[in-house]
Amino acid sequence: MRQEQDNKLIFELSVPGRISYSLPELDVPEENIEDLIPVDYIRKSPARLPELAELDLVRHFTRLSKRNHGVDDGFYPLGSCTMKYNPKRNERMARIPGFAQIHPLQPIETVQGALELMYNLQLELAEITGMDEVSLQPAAGAHGEWTGLMMIRAYHEARGEQRTTVIVPDTAHGTNPASATVAGYRTVTVKSNERGGVDLEELRKAVNEDTAALMLTNPSTLGLFEDQIIEIAEIVHEAGGLLYYDGANANAILGYARPGDMGFDVVHLNLHKTFTTPHGGGGPGSGPVGVKSQLIPFLPKPRVEQQGDQFVLNWDRPQSIGKVKGFWGNFGINVRAYAYIRTMGPDGLKRVTEDAVLNANYMMARLKPHFDLPFDQVCKHEFVLSGRQFKKEYGVKTLDIAKRLLDFGVHPPTIYFPLNVEESIMIEPTETENLQTLDGFCDIMIQIAEEARTNPDLVKNAPYNTKVNRLDETTAARNPVLRFEYTADL
Amino acid sequence: MNKFSYIPNTEADRKKMLDVIGVQAVEDLFTDIPEKARFKGDLDIPKALSEMELTRLFNRLASENKNLEDYTNFLGAGAYQHFVPSVVDSIISRSEFFTAYTPYQPEISQGVLQAIFEYQTIVCELTGMEVSNASVYDGQTALGEACFMAAGATRRNKVLVAQTVNPDYREVLKTYAYGQNIEVVEVGMQNGLLDRADLAAKLDDTIAAVMVQYPNFFGSIEDLKWIGEQAHAQKALFVVAVNPIAMGLLESPGACGADIVVGEGQSLGNSIAFGGPYLGMLATTKEHVRRIPGRVVGQTKDLDGRRAFVLTLQAREQHIRREKASSNICSNQALNALAATVYASYMGKQGMQELASLNLQKAHYAFKRLTSIAGVEPLFTAPFFNEFAIKINGNVADVNRKLLEHKIIGGYDLATTYPELEGGMLIAVTELRTKEDIDTFAERLEAIL
């Protein structure tokens, strides 16, 4: 039984008069504020921010950190999210004052090192993906998708074509159709075939003169490489559409395949997945986009370019879709990704993919006898199990299995995605986990499968060892309480 | 021996795993990649570096940047150098926070969830709004998202944005709006403030939103109440982009009738980092809560009745609604939001007011000091917070180049984005600038002019 009661909010720890802040005395002649700012514009009641001494503040957030599971705490096989080790050296590099303490609008000659880094990262990402140019401006994967689709739209419009639809497979991440909508497109969904790939007949029926693009994740969210990719590219290109590569699963192909060689015209990468930048509890990420030459004019502006021995920001981009983000992108994240690429080199990146794929296939082989495996073929960096037999026979849902995993100190896999697999469990080990960790997880999964058969209530009532029990999510959505409300006595 | 410290598998491990899988070699796991799509060469990128070599390379690159620890900075224009207390980096460096992802499993993610709930409360307190999301990418993209919210709420497809809004925000807004076929019309300016007559001329019942910045790009303080009344008279939403540090002094936009408040939260404990990662704040009223983009954390109870926190209102989001989602955002700026939460808690109720006051006083001292120089005049006369525009008798870029020789980073050259403001320099003065810094800047500027 859990002992713990409600964990206090920082506002509930507040005691009027206590402070953490340390500010210097005013060293210029003080003016009457009312002489500087019209009284009407001055705040009548201050923001009720918490009042704590510094140790109390530190303890509060340290306590919160202990109520959270990160990659450094334990295994985190969250499919599609590539929760690999976030190297400490990358953090150190990003904190060097020459990167962390430079203003984005400083004269260009004072930020040559930063621009050189961005320029080199662009080149290296272009090489890794087989594209002609890369922009580092998008802030995250979904932002990269939308940026890519905006470029595709600009490309068609420049050719005098008003194409209206974007095709996505039913296995696509939710961000794909959502990004299509934000870019002004209607989504057409095509069903997968029995091998988890694109159904070519369905695709042929779906493409027409309205098709702006097909968005594809390869390997797909089932962890399966789309081996018909060359034919797919032909079908889409023949109809005048472009091919968009969702790079969420790029960890599976480094040095083995490049979107550019597969026929893709636009690609985004998630630097917070494949390139080890930390996920930060939900962000920040970075979502660079790469394009083939015919789309270069439409890249976001400004472009980081080399002119002679100078690195510059080139704003003279008349066909650019414009700016997609403030300044030049999530620079601090790009610094970390660059540190990773330089640490790994070409051999290292290839080895990343080999071991990511090896680890996934190994786990799949170990778990196959114990779980339903809807697509029994070689996988790439991740694979998808189904918990449908446990639900049907024992009333144990995939959600229950996930919650039971929490008791063993591991983060559960992605569940209920992709949508075309019932009770899906999507496992992505990554290459940074060792064999003992993989075996340990498999043993736990096998134990839970056994529990589901012999003592289903044990699984259905899990978790037991977490700080809080399962949550009432329905009430949270029905009567949203989205902030702390002060009562009179606080 | 292994070559890569991030990859633990030894040859023996590999062999054992391949046996279990039932294949001979790792390459056998890649036969599903068709020949034509296969990459056969070696990636043409530089070879691997040891940690020492990497450190040397990065130190070399960093040394080719002039950083704000070595230079005295008066540049703002959307990115602000503030003091970041030690506790901020100490907390956000706890790897339980920074190596986690979106809290999909609330039972083991209460730390991030509660921190975001506290963040949402702090944003509401600063802005005077009722609800906040868990963050978007930055202030610029937050304005883009606000544009979508307003168009959806009003079923109108035209927004008005003041030319006194940061040009970078307007650029990004235009890109966002284009995708959704929303027309962006700019409202002119007068004396560094929104032109009231131009607003009256352009505002009618086809307008989804009136968008202003507070303080605006020039540091000047717009008359929010008046603008909000005009917007509401046409049933348009009133959208305000804020500098959160100013909220320690200025009336909150919520108290001035704002329907959506966005802001750049970088100032709240996030390093300036050449423009990112920053923190997009987005807050609104309860009325519009179901149009809010991205993650939102709500309070609930666990099955034993304990208070706990969870991602909520997910029916708006891309992973559920797909093409009908309120936004495509997935990853946000959670760690930057955590930094802001720690920062605002460190400042606290009193510190936030003192901080704002230091910014205000120092900026006004600098304004007086600089405009007393021959060849320097105020560009505008409107009230301002910690940033102001001057007009110098000379070319701003040239002057800035000369200031650099004295280890001073001068203000933003307004002619870059407002060609009509030739000679205009936008100067930011935060709590970091001492009287000595300001006096030296004034002396150097005087000598140059």
Chai-1 contact restraints between the chains, C-beta under 6 A:
chainA,res_idxA,chainB,res_idxB,connection_type,confidence,min_distance_angstrom,max_distance_angstrom,comment,restraint_id
A,D6,B,R306,contact,1.0,0.0,6.0,A-B,restraint_1
A,D6,B,R307,contact,1.0,0.0,6.0,A-B,restraint_2
A,I10,B,E118,contact,1.0,0.0,6.0,A-B,restraint_3
A,I10,B,S345,contact,1.0,0.0,6.0,A-B,restraint_4
A,I19,B,G348,contact,1.0,0.0,6.0,A-B,restraint_5
A,S20,B,Y346,contact,1.0,0.0,6.0,A-B,restraint_6
A,Y21,B,Y346,contact,1.0,0.0,6.0,A-B,restraint_7
A,Y21,B,M347,contact,1.0,0.0,6.0,A-B,restraint_8
A,Y21,B,G351,contact,1.0,0.0,6.0,A-B,restraint_9
A,L23,B,E354,contact,1.0,0.0,6.0,A-B,restraint_10
A,L26,B,Q361,contact,1.0,0.0,6.0,A-B,restraint_11
A,D27,B,T434,contact,1.0,0.0,6.0,A-B,restraint_12
A,D27,B,K435,contact,1.0,0.0,6.0,A-B,restraint_13
A,V28,B,Q361,contact,1.0,0.0,6.0,A-B,restraint_14
A,V28,B,K362,contact,1.0,0.0,6.0,A-B,restraint_15
A,V28,B,Y365,contact,1.0,0.0,6.0,A-B,restraint_16
A,V28,B,K435,contact,1.0,0.0,6.0,A-B,restraint_17
A,E30,B,Q361,contact,1.0,0.0,6.0,A-B,restraint_18
A,E31,B,H364,contact,1.0,0.0,6.0,A-B,restraint_19
A,L36,B,H364,contact,1.0,0.0,6.0,A-B,restraint_20
A,I37,B,P383,contact,1.0,0.0,6.0,A-B,restraint_21
A,Y41,B,I221,contact,1.0,0.0,6.0,A-B,restraint_22
A,Y41,B,L250,contact,1.0,0.0,6.0,A-B,restraint_23
A,Y41,B,E251,contact,1.0,0.0,6.0,A-B,restraint_24
A,R43,B,L250,contact,1.0,0.0,6.0,A-B,restraint_25
A,R43,B,E251,contact,1.0,0.0,6.0,A-B,restraint_26
A,P46,B,K349,contact,1.0,0.0,6.0,A-B,restraint_27
A,P46,B,Q353,contact,1.0,0.0,6.0,A-B,restraint_28
A,A47,B,E125,contact,1.0,0.0,6.0,A-B,restraint_29
A,A47,B,L126,contact,1.0,0.0,6.0,A-B,restraint_30
A,R48,B,E125,contact,1.0,0.0,6.0,A-B,restraint_31
A,L49,B,A344,contact,1.0,0.0,6.0,A-B,restraint_32
A,L49,B,G348,contact,1.0,0.0,6.0,A-B,restraint_33
A,L49,B,K349,contact,1.0,0.0,6.0,A-B,restraint_34
A,L49,B,M352,contact,1.0,0.0,6.0,A-B,restraint_35
A,P50,B,S345,contact,1.0,0.0,6.0,A-B,restraint_36
A,P50,B,G348,contact,1.0,0.0,6.0,A-B,restraint_37
A,E51,B,G348,contact,1.0,0.0,6.0,A-B,restraint_38
A,E51,B,K349,contact,1.0,0.0,6.0,A-B,restraint_39
A,L57,B,S345,contact,1.0,0.0,6.0,A-B,restraint_40
A,F61,B,I91,contact,1.0,0.0,6.0,A-B,restraint_41
A,L64,B,G111,contact,1.0,0.0,6.0,A-B,restraint_42
A,L64,B,Q114,contact,1.0,0.0,6.0,A-B,restraint_43
A,L64,B,A115,contact,1.0,0.0,6.0,A-B,restraint_44
A,S65,B,R94,contact,1.0,0.0,6.0,A-B,restraint_45
A,S65,B,E96,contact,1.0,0.0,6.0,A-B,restraint_46
A,S65,B,F97,contact,1.0,0.0,6.0,A-B,restraint_47
A,S65,B,G111,contact,1.0,0.0,6.0,A-B,restraint_48
A,R67,B,Q110,contact,1.0,0.0,6.0,A-B,restraint_49
A,R67,B,G111,contact,1.0,0.0,6.0,A-B,restraint_50
A,N68,B,E96,contact,1.0,0.0,6.0,A-B,restraint_51
A,N68,B,A100,contact,1.0,0.0,6.0,A-B,restraint_52
A,N68,B,S109,contact,1.0,0.0,6.0,A-B,restraint_53
A,N68,B,G111,contact,1.0,0.0,6.0,A-B,restraint_54
A,N68,B,V112,contact,1.0,0.0,6.0,A-B,restraint_55
A,H69,B,I108,contact,1.0,0.0,6.0,A-B,restraint_56
A,G70,B,S95,contact,1.0,0.0,6.0,A-B,restraint_57
A,G70,B,E96,contact,1.0,0.0,6.0,A-B,restraint_58
A,G70,B,T99,contact,1.0,0.0,6.0,A-B,restraint_59
A,G70,B,A100,contact,1.0,0.0,6.0,A-B,restraint_60
A,V71,B,T99,contact,1.0,0.0,6.0,A-B,restraint_61
A,D72,B,S95,contact,1.0,0.0,6.0,A-B,restraint_62
A,D72,B,T99,contact,1.0,0.0,6.0,A-B,restraint_63
A,C81,B,Y101,contact,1.0,0.0,6.0,A-B,restraint_64
A,Y85,B,Y6,contact,1.0,0.0,6.0,A-B,restraint_65
A,N86,B,T99,contact,1.0,0.0,6.0,A-B,restraint_66
A,R89,B,E51,contact,1.0,0.0,6.0,A-B,restraint_67
A,M93,B,F58,contact,1.0,0.0,6.0,A-B,restraint_68
A,I96,B,A62,contact,1.0,0.0,6.0,A-B,restraint_69
A,P97,B,N67,contact,1.0,0.0,6.0,A-B,restraint_70
A,P97,B,E69,contact,1.0,0.0,6.0,A-B,restraint_71
A,G98,B,A62,contact,1.0,0.0,6.0,A-B,restraint_72
A,G98,B,S63,contact,1.0,0.0,6.0,A-B,restraint_73
A,G98,B,N65,contact,1.0,0.0,6.0,A-B,restraint_74
A,G98,B,N67,contact,1.0,0.0,6.0,A-B,restraint_75
A,F99,B,A62,contact,1.0,0.0,6.0,A-B,restraint_76
A,A100,B,S271,contact,1.0,0.0,6.0,A-B,restraint_77
A,A100,B,A273,contact,1.0,0.0,6.0,A-B,restraint_78
A,Q101,B,N67,contact,1.0,0.0,6.0,A-B,restraint_79
A,Q101,B,L68,contact,1.0,0.0,6.0,A-B,restraint_80
A,Q101,B,E69,contact,1.0,0.0,6.0,A-B,restraint_81
A,I102,B,N65,contact,1.0,0.0,6.0,A-B,restraint_82
A,I102,B,N67,contact,1.0,0.0,6.0,A-B,restraint_83
A,I102,B,F274,contact,1.0,0.0,6.0,A-B,restraint_84
A,H103,B,L75,contact,1.0,0.0,6.0,A-B,restraint_85
A,H103,B,A79,contact,1.0,0.0,6.0,A-B,restraint_86
A,H103,B,I272,contact,1.0,0.0,6.0,A-B,restraint_87
A,P104,B,A79,contact,1.0,0.0,6.0,A-B,restraint_88
A,P104,B,F274,contact,1.0,0.0,6.0,A-B,restraint_89
A,P104,B,G275,contact,1.0,0.0,6.0,A-B,restraint_90
A,L105,B,L75,contact,1.0,0.0,6.0,A-B,restraint_91
A,L105,B,A77,contact,1.0,0.0,6.0,A-B,restraint_92
A,T110,B,K66,contact,1.0,0.0,6.0,A-B,restraint_93
A,V111,B,N65,contact,1.0,0.0,6.0,A-B,restraint_94
A,Q112,B,E64,contact,1.0,0.0,6.0,A-B,restraint_95
A,G113,B,L61,contact,1.0,0.0,6.0,A-B,restraint_96
A,G113,B,A62,contact,1.0,0.0,6.0,A-B,restraint_97
A,G113,B,E64,contact,1.0,0.0,6.0,A-B,restraint_98
A,G113,B,N65,contact,1.0,0.0,6.0,A-B,restraint_99
A,A114,B,N65,contact,1.0,0.0,6.0,A-B,restraint_100
A,A114,B,F274,contact,1.0,0.0,6.0,A-B,restraint_101
A,L117,B,L61,contact,1.0,0.0,6.0,A-B,restraint_102
A,E124,B,I45,contact,1.0,0.0,6.0,A-B,restraint_103
A,E127,B,L43,contact,1.0,0.0,6.0,A-B,restraint_104
A,E127,B,D44,contact,1.0,0.0,6.0,A-B,restraint_105
A,E127,B,I45,contact,1.0,0.0,6.0,A-B,restraint_106
A,I128,B,L43,contact,1.0,0.0,6.0,A-B,restraint_107
A,A139,B,Y137,contact,1.0,0.0,6.0,A-B,restraint_108
A,A140,B,S331,contact,1.0,0.0,6.0,A-B,restraint_109
A,A142,B,N328,contact,1.0,0.0,6.0,A-B,restraint_110
A,A142,B,I329,contact,1.0,0.0,6.0,A-B,restraint_111
A,A142,B,C330,contact,1.0,0.0,6.0,A-B,restraint_112
A,W146,B,N328,contact,1.0,0.0,6.0,A-B,restraint_113
A,M150,B,G179,contact,1.0,0.0,6.0,A-B,restraint_114
A,G174,B,Q318,contact,1.0,0.0,6.0,A-B,restraint_115
A,G174,B,H319,contact,1.0,0.0,6.0,A-B,restraint_116
A,G174,B,R322,contact,1.0,0.0,6.0,A-B,restraint_117
A,T175,B,Q318,contact,1.0,0.0,6.0,A-B,restraint_118
A,T175,B,N328,contact,1.0,0.0,6.0,A-B,restraint_119
A,T175,B,C330,contact,1.0,0.0,6.0,A-B,restraint_120
A,P177,B,R322,contact,1.0,0.0,6.0,A-B,restraint_121
A,P177,B,E323,contact,1.0,0.0,6.0,A-B,restraint_122
A,A178,B,Q318,contact,1.0,0.0,6.0,A-B,restraint_123
A,A178,B,A325,contact,1.0,0.0,6.0,A-B,restraint_124
A,A178,B,N328,contact,1.0,0.0,6.0,A-B,restraint_125
A,S179,B,N328,contact,1.0,0.0,6.0,A-B,restraint_126
A,T181,B,E323,contact,1.0,0.0,6.0,A-B,restraint_127
A,V182,B,G179,contact,1.0,0.0,6.0,A-B,restraint_128
A,V182,B,N328,contact,1.0,0.0,6.0,A-B,restraint_129
A,A183,B,G179,contact,1.0,0.0,6.0,A-B,restraint_130
A,G184,B,G179,contact,1.0,0.0,6.0,A-B,restraint_131
A,T187,B,E323,contact,1.0,0.0,6.0,A-B,restraint_132
A,F225,B,D32,contact,1.0,0.0,6.0,A-B,restraint_133
A,F225,B,I33,contact,1.0,0.0,6.0,A-B,restraint_134
A,D227,B,D32,contact,1.0,0.0,6.0,A-B,restraint_135
A,D227,B,P34,contact,1.0,0.0,6.0,A-B,restraint_136
A,I229,B,A37,contact,1.0,0.0,6.0,A-B,restraint_137
A,I230,B,K36,contact,1.0,0.0,6.0,A-B,restraint_138
A,G255,B,L43,contact,1.0,0.0,6.0,A-B,restraint_139
A,Y256,B,F30,contact,1.0,0.0,6.0,A-B,restraint_140
A,Y256,B,F39,contact,1.0,0.0,6.0,A-B,restraint_141
A,A257,B,I33,contact,1.0,0.0,6.0,A-B,restraint_142
A,A257,B,A37,contact,1.0,0.0,6.0,A-B,restraint_143
A,A257,B,F39,contact,1.0,0.0,6.0,A-B,restraint_144
A,R258,B,F39,contact,1.0,0.0,6.0,A-B,restraint_145
A,D261,B,A37,contact,1.0,0.0,6.0,A-B,restraint_146
A,D261,B,F39,contact,1.0,0.0,6.0,A-B,restraint_147
A,M262,B,A37,contact,1.0,0.0,6.0,A-B,restraint_148
A,P278,B,F98,contact,1.0,0.0,6.0,A-B,restraint_149
A,P278,B,T99,contact,1.0,0.0,6.0,A-B,restraint_150
A,H279,B,Y101,contact,1.0,0.0,6.0,A-B,restraint_151
A,G280,B,F98,contact,1.0,0.0,6.0,A-B,restraint_152
A,G280,B,A334,contact,1.0,0.0,6.0,A-B,restraint_153
A,G280,B,L335,contact,1.0,0.0,6.0,A-B,restraint_154
A,G281,B,F97,contact,1.0,0.0,6.0,A-B,restraint_155
A,G281,B,A100,contact,1.0,0.0,6.0,A-B,restraint_156
A,G281,B,V112,contact,1.0,0.0,6.0,A-B,restraint_157
A,G281,B,A334,contact,1.0,0.0,6.0,A-B,restraint_158
A,G281,B,L335,contact,1.0,0.0,6.0,A-B,restraint_159
A,G282,B,T102,contact,1.0,0.0,6.0,A-B,restraint_160
A,G282,B,N332,contact,1.0,0.0,6.0,A-B,restraint_161
A,G282,B,A334,contact,1.0,0.0,6.0,A-B,restraint_162
A,G283,B,S331,contact,1.0,0.0,6.0,A-B,restraint_163
A,G283,B,N332,contact,1.0,0.0,6.0,A-B,restraint_164
A,G283,B,Q333,contact,1.0,0.0,6.0,A-B,restraint_165
A,G283,B,A334,contact,1.0,0.0,6.0,A-B,restraint_166
A,P284,B,P277,contact,1.0,0.0,6.0,A-B,restraint_167
A,P284,B,Q333,contact,1.0,0.0,6.0,A-B,restraint_168
A,G285,B,S331,contact,1.0,0.0,6.0,A-B,restraint_169
A,I321,B,T175,contact,1.0,0.0,6.0,A-B,restraint_170
A,G322,B,E171,contact,1.0,0.0,6.0,A-B,restraint_171
A,G322,B,K174,contact,1.0,0.0,6.0,A-B,restraint_172
A,G322,B,T175,contact,1.0,0.0,6.0,A-B,restraint_173
A,K323,B,E171,contact,1.0,0.0,6.0,A-B,restraint_174
A,K323,B,V172,contact,1.0,0.0,6.0,A-B,restraint_175
A,K323,B,T175,contact,1.0,0.0,6.0,A-B,restraint_176
A,V324,B,T175,contact,1.0,0.0,6.0,A-B,restraint_177
A,K325,B,T141,contact,1.0,0.0,6.0,A-B,restraint_178
A,G326,B,D138,contact,1.0,0.0,6.0,A-B,restraint_179
A,G326,B,Q140,contact,1.0,0.0,6.0,A-B,restraint_180
A,G326,B,D168,contact,1.0,0.0,6.0,A-B,restraint_181
A,F327,B,G275,contact,1.0,0.0,6.0,A-B,restraint_182
A,W328,B,G275,contact,1.0,0.0,6.0,A-B,restraint_183
A,G329,B,G276,contact,1.0,0.0,6.0,A-B,restraint_184
A,N330,B,G276,contact,1.0,0.0,6.0,A-B,restraint_185
A,N330,B,P277,contact,1.0,0.0,6.0,A-B,restraint_186
A,F331,B,A273,contact,1.0,0.0,6.0,A-B,restraint_187
A,F331,B,F274,contact,1.0,0.0,6.0,A-B,restraint_188
A,F331,B,G275,contact,1.0,0.0,6.0,A-B,restraint_189
A,F331,B,G276,contact,1.0,0.0,6.0,A-B,restraint_190
A,G332,B,A273,contact,1.0,0.0,6.0,A-B,restraint_191
A,G332,B,P277,contact,1.0,0.0,6.0,A-B,restraint_192
A,I333,B,P277,contact,1.0,0.0,6.0,A-B,restraint_193
A,R342,B,L49,contact,1.0,0.0,6.0,A-B,restraint_194
A,R342,B,L54,contact,1.0,0.0,6.0,A-B,restraint_195
A,T343,B,L54,contact,1.0,0.0,6.0,A-B,restraint_196
A,M344,B,A48,contact,1.0,0.0,6.0,A-B,restraint_197
A,G345,B,K47,contact,1.0,0.0,6.0,A-B,restraint_198
A,G345,B,A48,contact,1.0,0.0,6.0,A-B,restraint_199
A,P346,B,D42,contact,1.0,0.0,6.0,A-B,restraint_200
A,P346,B,L43,contact,1.0,0.0,6.0,A-B,restraint_201
A,P346,B,I45,contact,1.0,0.0,6.0,A-B,restraint_202
A,G348,B,F4,contact,1.0,0.0,6.0,A-B,restraint_203
A,G348,B,A48,contact,1.0,0.0,6.0,A-B,restraint_204
A,R351,B,I7,contact,1.0,0.0,6.0,A-B,restraint_205
A,E354,B,V26,contact,1.0,0.0,6.0,A-B,restraint_206
A,D355,B,I7,contact,1.0,0.0,6.0,A-B,restraint_207
A,D355,B,N9,contact,1.0,0.0,6.0,A-B,restraint_208
A,V357,B,L29,contact,1.0,0.0,6.0,A-B,restraint_209
A,L358,B,M17,contact,1.0,0.0,6.0,A-B,restraint_210
A,L358,B,V26,contact,1.0,0.0,6.0,A-B,restraint_211
A,N361,B,I21,contact,1.0,0.0,6.0,A-B,restraint_212
A,N361,B,L29,contact,1.0,0.0,6.0,A-B,restraint_213
A,Y362,B,M17,contact,1.0,0.0,6.0,A-B,restraint_214
A,Y362,B,V20,contact,1.0,0.0,6.0,A-B,restraint_215
A,Y362,B,I21,contact,1.0,0.0,6.0,A-B,restraint_216
A,A365,B,V20,contact,1.0,0.0,6.0,A-B,restraint_217
A,A365,B,I21,contact,1.0,0.0,6.0,A-B,restraint_218
A,V378,B,L29,contact,1.0,0.0,6.0,A-B,restraint_219
A,V378,B,D32,contact,1.0,0.0,6.0,A-B,restraint_220
A,L406,B,E107,contact,1.0,0.0,6.0,A-B,restraint_221
A,L406,B,I108,contact,1.0,0.0,6.0,A-B,restraint_222
A,P412,B,Q105,contact,1.0,0.0,6.0,A-B,restraint_223
A,E431,B,I7,contact,1.0,0.0,6.0,A-B,restraint_224
A,T432,B,Y6,contact,1.0,0.0,6.0,A-B,restraint_225
A,N434,B,P8,contact,1.0,0.0,6.0,A-B,restraint_226
A,L435,B,D13,contact,1.0,0.0,6.0,A-B,restraint_227
A,P463,B,E107,contact,1.0,0.0,6.0,A-B,restraint_228
A,T466,B,E107,contact,1.0,0.0,6.0,A-B,restraint_229
A,T466,B,I108,contact,1.0,0.0,6.0,A-B,restraint_230
A,K467,B,Q110,contact,1.0,0.0,6.0,A-B,restraint_231
A,V468,B,E107,contact,1.0,0.0,6.0,A-B,restraint_232
A,V468,B,Q110,contact,1.0,0.0,6.0,A-B,restraint_233
A,V468,B,D302,contact,1.0,0.0,6.0,A-B,restraint_234
A,V468,B,R306,contact,1.0,0.0,6.0,A-B,restraint_235
A,V468,B,A308,contact,1.0,0.0,6.0,A-B,restraint_236
A,N469,B,D302,contact,1.0,0.0,6.0,A-B,restraint_237
A,N469,B,L303,contact,1.0,0.0,6.0,A-B,restraint_238
A,N469,B,D304,contact,1.0,0.0,6.0,A-B,restraint_239
A,R470,B,L303,contact,1.0,0.0,6.0,A-B,restraint_240
A,L471,B,P106,contact,1.0,0.0,6.0,A-B,restraint_241
A,L471,B,T300,contact,1.0,0.0,6.0,A-B,restraint_242
A,L471,B,D302,contact,1.0,0.0,6.0,A-B,restraint_243
A,L471,B,A308,contact,1.0,0.0,6.0,A-B,restraint_244
A,L471,B,V310,contact,1.0,0.0,6.0,A-B,restraint_245
A,D472,B,T300,contact,1.0,0.0,6.0,A-B,restraint_246
A,D472,B,K301,contact,1.0,0.0,6.0,A-B,restraint_247
A,E473,B,V310,contact,1.0,0.0,6.0,A-B,restraint_248
A,T475,B,T300,contact,1.0,0.0,6.0,A-B,restraint_249
A,A476,B,G298,contact,1.0,0.0,6.0,A-B,restraint_250
A,A476,B,T300,contact,1.0,0.0,6.0,A-B,restraint_251
A,A476,B,V310,contact,1.0,0.0,6.0,A-B,restraint_252
A,A476,B,T312,contact,1.0,0.0,6.0,A-B,restraint_253
A,A477,B,T312,contact,1.0,0.0,6.0,A-B,restraint_254
A,A477,B,L313,contact,1.0,0.0,6.0,A-B,restraint_255
A,P480,B,G298,contact,1.0,0.0,6.0,A-B,restraint_256
A,P480,B,T312,contact,1.0,0.0,6.0,A-B,restraint_257
A,V481,B,G298,contact,1.0,0.0,6.0,A-B,restraint_258
A,V481,B,Q299,contact,1.0,0.0,6.0,A-B,restraint_259
A,L482,B,Q120,contact,1.0,0.0,6.0,A-B,restraint_260
A,L482,B,V131,contact,1.0,0.0,6.0,A-B,restraint_261
A,L482,B,G298,contact,1.0,0.0,6.0,A-B,restraint_262
A,R483,B,Q120,contact,1.0,0.0,6.0,A-B,restraint_263
A,R483,B,T121,contact,1.0,0.0,6.0,A-B,restraint_264
A,R483,B,C124,contact,1.0,0.0,6.0,A-B,restraint_265
A,F484,B,T121,contact,1.0,0.0,6.0,A-B,restraint_266
